[in-house]
Amino acid sequence: MAQTERNGPLTRLAGKAKEVAGEVIGNEDLAREGRAGEAGARR
């Protein structure tokens, strides 16, 4: 399995965690960073 294939789901999960954390604490920059990380992991 290639390195990117293994990291894709973990990167997506980390992005989602950042997005949710940012929304909960009201930090839009963190939420935006999380959404960007999720989108990048799907490529």
Summary of the structure (lengths in Angstrom):
residues: 43
radius of gyration: 10.9
end to end distance: 16.4
largest distance: 37.8
contacts: 123
relative contact order: 0.23
helix: 86%
strand: 0%
